[in-house]
Amino acid sequence: MRVVLGVAGGIAAYKAVALLRLLREAGHDVRVVPTAAALRFVGAPTWAALSGEPVSTDVFDDVEHVAHVEIGRTADLVVVAPATADLLARAATGRADDLLTATLLVATCPVLMVPAMHTQMWQHPATVANVATLRDRGVQVLDPDDGRLTGTDSGPGRLPAPEAVVAAALRLVGQGDLSGRRVVVSAGGTQEPIDPVRFLGNRSTGRQGVALARAARERGADVVLVAANLAVPPPGGVQVRTVATALELRDAMVEAAAGADVVVMTAAVADFRPAHIAGTKIKKSTQVPTVELVENPDVLAELAAHRPSPDQLVVGFAAETGDQHASVLDHGRAKARRKRADLLVVNRVDGGRGFGTPDNEVTVLDAAGQVVATAEGSKDDVAHVVWDAVVARLSDRTR
């Protein structure tokens, strides 16, 4: 495979040396295209010696071979690591003022950008908007790690380990463990209208479902995301179907699941909805109105019971709290046996856990309630643990 490794001018440029070595050891041809600023951190002789390819930053170098066009046009994959705030801004606005940005404009192959910068730069609205723009165009932009930065600072902005970058890059070109699979993921929380102003809802933001959709895409899957009132943007490179209520979500999931290999019900579906929806806003009065509720369908149980193919794998999520009758895990085990999904991911949501937080802690159960895996960390980390469990099940079924 022909890989272009773009290197922008950040202190993490030295880590790209290890990334280059890993790509070469995996048997890929790598052309390094650094920015002028990157060469102040790692010199051109290092890149040339390790890649076995010429190194240039200027669109006027190697003019006779039209390098600013040919490098991107002949690439099978472009990886930019580190991608600085400046590089992200220039790429998002279509600049072509050096060889790397010109290459990005020409490339029609998958593109992976791996940001690394100070936390305040990563979180600045301009960078957030630039990343969203790139993702909307189908560019894969990894989230940076949270850890020690330059000096004594610490926070999100650290370049991920070279091994993690290589794994993400290979998944992007169809060498992931979900390549060729069609995956449907629901995310968010349903809202059941009471009147034109009010609704019954829950605290789900959709972060975990979005992380699952993003991870599936990174691992090579064709992903459909059924999004219910998300508080976070959906990932780029996935099909998005927007819904609001439980009934809309059920219809969308049944339709999308028809051709899916894996269905993941992450969305928090309201158990009940108002029996009657007022046509106008309910006014305050001396008598408090009574809202009659009816039960919503059990979408997960329906999907598990009415699979279009016996080979389809169904995964559910169960947000639980312990009570005087049973623990979180006991409630999860009972639900796993009742729902009949292949896997049930149980997460505790009391005490500020789960909903609206960047981290999660889950236990993955099989249909009999046996523990398959556990995960604790960022919701992206949790997503990959869930997909690891899914891939293991898919592999077992093909043996």
C-alpha positions as CSV (number, residue, x, y, z in Angstrom):
1,M,0.0,0.0,0.0
2,R,1.2,3.5,-0.9
3,V,0.9,5.7,2.2
4,V,1.5,9.4,2.5
5,L,2.6,10.5,6.0
6,G,2.0,14.2,6.5
7,V,3.8,15.7,9.5
8,A,2.8,19.1,10.8
9,G,4.9,21.4,13.0
10,G,4.2,20.4,16.5
11,I,6.4,19.0,19.3
12,A,4.7,15.6,18.8
13,A,6.4,15.3,15.3
14,Y,9.1,13.2,16.9
15,K,6.5,10.5,17.6
16,A,5.8,10.3,13.8
17,V,9.2,8.7,13.4
18,A,7.9,5.6,15.3
19,L,4.8,5.8,13.2
20,L,6.8,5.8,10.0
21,R,8.8,2.8,11.2
22,L,5.7,0.8,12.1
23,L,4.1,1.5,8.7
24,R,7.3,0.4,6.9
25,E,7.7,-2.7,9.0
26,A,4.1,-3.6,8.0
27,G,5.3,-3.7,4.4
28,H,3.9,-0.3,3.2
29,D,5.6,2.2,1.0
30,V,5.6,5.5,2.8
31,R,6.3,9.0,1.4
32,V,6.8,11.6,4.2
33,V,5.5,15.1,3.4
34,P,6.4,17.4,6.3
35,T,5.5,21.1,6.6
36,A,8.4,23.6,6.9
37,A,7.6,23.9,10.6
38,A,7.8,20.1,11.1
39,L,11.4,20.1,9.8
40,R,12.4,22.3,12.7
41,F,11.5,19.4,15.0
42,V,12.7,16.5,12.9
43,G,15.0,17.1,9.9
44,A,14.6,15.9,6.3
45,P,17.5,13.4,6.5
46,T,15.7,11.4,9.2
47,W,12.6,11.2,7.1
48,A,14.4,10.3,4.0
49,A,16.6,7.7,5.6
50,L,13.7,5.9,7.3
51,S,11.3,6.1,4.4
52,G,13.7,5.5,1.5
53,E,11.8,8.3,-0.3
54,P,12.7,11.9,-1.1
55,V,11.4,14.6,1.3
56,S,10.1,18.0,0.3
57,T,7.7,20.7,1.6
58,D,7.5,23.0,-1.4
59,V,5.1,22.7,-4.3
60,F,7.9,24.0,-6.6
61,D,10.2,21.0,-5.8
62,D,10.2,18.2,-8.3
63,V,8.1,20.3,-10.7
64,E,8.8,18.1,-13.7
65,H,6.9,15.2,-12.0
66,V,4.1,17.5,-10.8
67,A,4.7,16.3,-7.3
68,H,2.0,18.5,-5.7
69,V,-0.6,16.5,-7.7
70,E,1.0,13.0,-8.2
71,I,1.8,12.4,-4.5
72,G,-1.9,12.7,-3.4
73,R,-3.3,11.1,-6.6
74,T,-1.3,7.9,-6.3
75,A,-1.7,7.5,-2.6
76,D,-3.9,4.6,-1.1
77,L,-4.0,6.3,2.3
78,V,-3.0,9.7,3.8
79,V,-2.1,10.0,7.5
80,V,-1.4,13.4,9.0
81,A,0.3,13.0,12.4
82,P,0.6,15.3,14.2
83,A,-2.1,17.5,12.8
84,T,-1.7,20.9,14.4
85,A,-4.4,23.5,14.9
86,D,-2.8,25.4,12.0
87,L,-2.8,22.4,9.7
88,L,-6.5,21.6,10.6
89,A,-7.5,25.2,9.8
90,R,-5.7,25.2,6.5
91,A,-7.1,21.9,5.4
92,A,-10.6,22.9,6.4
93,T,-10.5,26.0,4.4
94,G,-9.0,24.4,1.3
95,R,-5.6,26.1,1.5
96,A,-2.8,24.7,-0.8
97,D,0.2,26.8,0.2
98,D,2.6,23.9,0.8
99,L,3.1,20.4,-0.5
100,L,1.1,18.8,2.3
101,T,-2.1,20.9,2.0
102,A,-1.9,20.6,-1.8
103,T,-1.6,16.8,-1.4
104,L,-4.7,16.8,0.8
105,L,-6.7,18.7,-1.9
106,V,-5.8,16.2,-4.5
107,A,-6.1,12.9,-2.6
108,T,-9.2,10.8,-3.2
109,C,-8.1,8.0,-0.9
110,P,-9.1,7.8,2.8
111,V,-7.5,10.5,4.9
112,L,-6.7,10.1,8.6
113,M,-5.8,13.2,10.7
114,V,-4.4,12.8,14.2
115,P,-4.5,16.1,16.1
116,A,-2.0,17.0,18.7
117,M,-1.9,20.4,20.4
118,H,-2.4,22.2,23.7
119,T,-5.8,21.6,25.3
120,Q,-7.0,25.2,24.9
121,M,-6.2,25.0,21.2
122,W,-8.0,21.7,20.8
123,Q,-11.1,23.1,22.6
124,H,-11.1,26.5,20.9
125,P,-14.4,27.0,18.9
126,A,-12.3,27.6,15.7
127,T,-10.6,24.2,16.0
128,V,-13.9,22.5,17.0
129,A,-15.5,23.9,13.9
130,N,-12.6,23.0,11.6
131,V,-12.7,19.4,12.9
132,A,-16.4,19.2,12.3
133,T,-16.0,20.5,8.8
134,L,-13.3,17.9,8.0
135,R,-15.4,15.1,9.4
136,D,-18.4,16.2,7.4
137,R,-16.3,15.9,4.3
138,G,-15.5,12.3,5.2
139,V,-12.0,12.9,6.7
140,Q,-11.3,10.6,9.7
141,V,-10.2,12.8,12.6
142,L,-9.1,11.0,15.7
143,D,-9.7,12.6,19.1
144,P,-6.4,13.2,20.9
145,D,-5.5,11.4,24.1
146,D,-5.8,13.0,27.5
147,G,-2.4,13.2,29.2
148,R,0.8,15.0,29.8
149,L,1.5,17.8,27.3
150,T,4.4,20.2,26.9
151,G,5.8,21.4,30.2
152,T,3.7,20.7,33.2
153,D,0.3,20.9,31.5
154,S,-2.0,18.0,31.2
155,G,-5.3,17.4,29.4
156,P,-6.8,16.4,26.0
157,G,-4.4,17.2,23.2
158,R,-1.8,14.4,23.4
159,L,-0.9,12.4,20.2
160,P,-2.2,8.8,20.6
161,A,0.4,6.1,20.6
162,P,1.8,5.2,17.2
163,E,0.4,1.7,17.5
164,A,-3.1,3.1,17.9
165,V,-2.6,5.4,15.0
166,V,-1.5,2.6,12.7
167,A,-4.5,0.4,13.8
168,A,-6.9,3.3,13.0
169,A,-5.2,3.9,9.7
170,L,-5.4,0.3,8.6
171,R,-9.1,0.0,9.6
172,L,-9.8,3.1,7.5
173,V,-8.6,1.2,4.3
174,G,-10.7,-1.8,4.9
175,Q,-8.2,-3.8,6.9
176,G,-10.3,-3.5,10.1
177,D,-12.0,-6.4,11.8
178,L,-15.5,-5.0,10.8
179,S,-14.6,-4.6,7.2
180,G,-17.5,-5.7,5.0
181,R,-20.0,-5.6,7.8
182,R,-23.1,-3.4,7.9
183,V,-23.8,-2.0,11.4
184,V,-26.8,-0.1,12.8
185,V,-26.4,1.9,16.0
186,S,-29.0,3.9,17.8
187,A,-28.0,6.8,20.0
188,G,-29.5,9.5,22.2
189,G,-32.8,9.7,24.1
190,T,-36.3,9.7,22.8
191,Q,-38.7,12.6,23.6
192,E,-42.5,11.9,24.0
193,P,-44.5,15.1,23.5
194,I,-47.2,16.1,26.0
195,D,-48.1,19.3,24.2
196,P,-46.4,21.5,21.6
197,V,-43.9,22.7,24.3
198,R,-43.4,19.9,26.8
199,F,-42.2,16.3,26.5
200,L,-41.2,13.3,28.6
201,G,-37.6,12.5,28.1
202,N,-34.4,11.3,29.8
203,R,-30.8,12.6,30.3
204,S,-29.1,10.7,27.5
205,T,-26.8,12.8,25.4
206,G,-26.0,10.2,22.8
207,R,-22.2,10.3,23.5
208,Q,-21.8,6.6,24.0
209,G,-23.9,5.7,20.9
210,V,-21.9,8.2,18.8
211,A,-18.7,6.7,20.1
212,L,-19.9,3.2,19.1
213,A,-20.8,4.5,15.6
214,R,-17.4,6.2,15.2
215,A,-15.5,3.1,16.5
216,A,-17.4,0.8,14.1
217,R,-16.6,3.1,11.2
218,E,-12.9,3.2,12.2
219,R,-12.9,-0.6,12.2
220,G,-14.1,-0.7,8.7
221,A,-17.9,-1.1,9.0
222,D,-20.6,0.5,6.9
223,V,-22.5,2.3,9.7
224,V,-26.1,3.6,10.0
225,L,-26.7,5.8,13.0
226,V,-30.3,6.3,14.2
227,A,-30.0,9.5,16.1
228,A,-32.6,10.6,18.7
229,N,-32.1,14.1,20.0
230,L,-28.3,14.1,20.2
231,A,-26.5,16.6,22.3
232,V,-23.3,15.9,20.4
233,P,-22.6,15.9,16.7
234,P,-22.6,12.6,14.8
235,P,-19.4,11.3,13.5
236,G,-18.4,11.8,9.9
237,G,-18.6,9.0,7.4
238,V,-21.8,7.4,8.7
239,Q,-25.3,7.5,7.5
240,V,-27.5,9.4,9.9
241,R,-31.3,8.9,10.3
242,T,-32.9,11.4,12.7
243,V,-35.8,10.5,14.9
244,A,-37.5,12.0,18.0
245,T,-39.9,9.6,19.6
246,A,-39.8,5.9,20.6
247,L,-42.2,4.9,17.8
248,E,-40.1,6.8,15.2
249,L,-37.0,5.1,16.6
250,R,-38.6,1.6,16.4
251,D,-39.6,2.1,12.8
252,A,-36.2,3.5,11.8
253,M,-34.4,0.6,13.6
254,V,-36.6,-2.1,12.1
255,E,-36.0,-0.7,8.6
256,A,-32.3,-0.2,9.0
257,A,-31.8,-3.6,10.6
258,A,-33.2,-5.4,7.6
259,G,-29.8,-5.7,6.0
260,A,-27.5,-5.4,9.0
261,D,-24.9,-7.8,10.4
262,V,-25.0,-6.1,13.8
263,V,-27.6,-4.0,15.5
264,V,-26.7,-2.0,18.6
265,M,-29.5,-0.4,20.7
266,T,-27.6,2.2,22.7
267,A,-30.4,4.8,22.7
268,A,-32.3,5.4,25.9
269,V,-35.9,4.7,24.8
270,A,-38.7,6.1,27.0
271,D,-40.7,3.3,28.6
272,F,-43.9,5.4,28.4
273,R,-45.6,8.1,26.3
274,P,-48.6,10.3,26.9
275,A,-51.8,8.6,25.7
276,H,-53.1,11.9,24.3
277,I,-51.0,14.9,23.0
278,A,-52.6,18.3,23.6
279,G,-52.9,20.4,20.5
280,T,-52.1,23.6,22.3
281,K,-49.9,24.4,25.3
282,I,-51.4,23.2,28.5
283,K,-52.0,26.3,30.7
284,K,-51.6,26.6,34.5
285,S,-54.9,26.3,36.3
286,T,-56.2,25.7,39.8
287,Q,-56.4,22.0,38.9
288,V,-53.1,20.2,38.1
289,P,-53.6,18.3,34.8
290,T,-53.3,14.5,34.8
291,V,-51.2,12.9,32.1
292,E,-52.3,9.4,31.2
293,L,-49.4,7.2,30.0
294,V,-49.3,4.2,27.8
295,E,-46.4,1.8,27.4
296,N,-43.9,2.2,24.5
297,P,-42.8,-0.9,22.6
298,D,-39.7,-2.7,23.8
299,V,-37.6,-2.0,20.7
300,L,-34.6,-4.1,21.8
301,A,-36.7,-7.2,22.5
302,E,-38.5,-6.8,19.2
303,L,-35.3,-6.6,17.3
304,A,-33.9,-9.6,19.1
305,A,-37.1,-11.7,18.5
306,H,-37.7,-10.7,14.9
307,R,-34.2,-10.8,13.3
308,P,-34.2,-10.9,9.5
309,S,-31.5,-13.5,9.7
310,P,-30.5,-15.9,12.4
311,D,-26.9,-14.7,11.9
312,Q,-27.7,-11.1,12.8
313,L,-26.1,-10.2,16.1
314,V,-28.1,-7.9,18.4
315,V,-26.5,-5.9,21.2
316,G,-28.5,-3.9,23.9
317,F,-27.6,-1.3,26.5
318,A,-29.1,-1.3,29.9
319,A,-28.8,1.9,32.1
320,E,-29.4,0.6,35.6
321,T,-29.4,1.7,39.2
322,G,-29.3,-0.6,42.2
323,D,-32.2,-0.7,44.7
324,Q,-33.4,-2.6,47.8
325,H,-34.3,-5.6,45.6
326,A,-31.2,-6.1,43.6
327,S,-27.8,-4.7,42.5
328,V,-27.1,-3.1,39.1
329,L,-25.6,-6.3,37.8
330,D,-28.5,-8.4,39.1
331,H,-30.9,-6.2,37.3
332,G,-28.8,-6.4,34.2
333,R,-28.7,-10.2,34.3
334,A,-32.4,-10.4,34.6
335,K,-32.8,-8.0,31.7
336,A,-30.3,-10.0,29.6
337,R,-32.3,-13.1,30.0
338,R,-35.6,-11.3,29.3
339,K,-34.4,-9.3,26.2
340,R,-32.7,-12.3,24.5
341,A,-30.1,-10.0,22.9
342,D,-26.8,-11.7,22.1
343,L,-25.0,-9.2,24.3
344,L,-26.2,-6.7,26.9
345,V,-24.0,-3.8,28.0
346,V,-24.9,-2.8,31.6
347,N,-23.9,0.6,32.9
348,R,-24.7,2.2,36.2
349,V,-26.2,5.6,35.9
350,D,-26.8,6.8,39.5
351,G,-24.6,9.3,41.3
352,G,-23.8,11.3,38.2
353,R,-22.4,8.3,36.3
354,G,-23.1,7.5,32.6
355,F,-25.4,10.2,31.3
356,G,-23.7,13.4,30.1
357,T,-20.2,12.4,31.2
358,P,-17.2,11.8,29.1
359,D,-16.4,8.5,30.8
360,N,-18.4,5.3,31.3
361,E,-18.1,2.0,33.2
362,V,-19.8,-1.0,31.8
363,T,-20.2,-4.8,32.1
364,V,-20.9,-6.8,29.0
365,L,-23.2,-9.8,29.5
366,D,-24.3,-12.6,27.2
367,A,-27.9,-13.7,26.8
368,A,-27.6,-16.0,29.8
369,G,-26.3,-13.2,32.1
370,Q,-22.6,-14.3,32.1
371,V,-19.9,-11.6,32.1
372,V,-18.2,-11.4,28.8
373,A,-16.1,-8.3,29.3
374,T,-15.8,-5.2,31.4
375,A,-14.6,-1.7,30.5
376,E,-13.9,1.6,32.3
377,G,-12.6,4.8,30.7
378,S,-13.6,7.2,28.0
379,K,-16.7,6.4,26.0
380,D,-14.5,5.8,22.9
381,D,-12.5,3.2,25.0
382,V,-15.7,1.6,26.1
383,A,-16.9,1.5,22.5
384,H,-13.9,-0.5,21.3
385,V,-14.3,-3.0,24.2
386,V,-17.9,-3.6,23.1
387,W,-16.8,-4.0,19.5
388,D,-14.1,-6.4,20.6
389,A,-16.8,-8.6,22.2
390,V,-19.0,-8.3,19.1
391,V,-16.1,-9.3,16.8
392,A,-15.3,-12.3,18.9
393,R,-19.0,-13.4,18.6
394,L,-19.0,-12.9,14.9
395,S,-15.8,-14.9,14.6
396,D,-17.3,-17.8,16.6
397,R,-20.2,-17.9,14.2
398,T,-18.0,-18.2,11.1
399,R,-16.0,-21.1,12.4
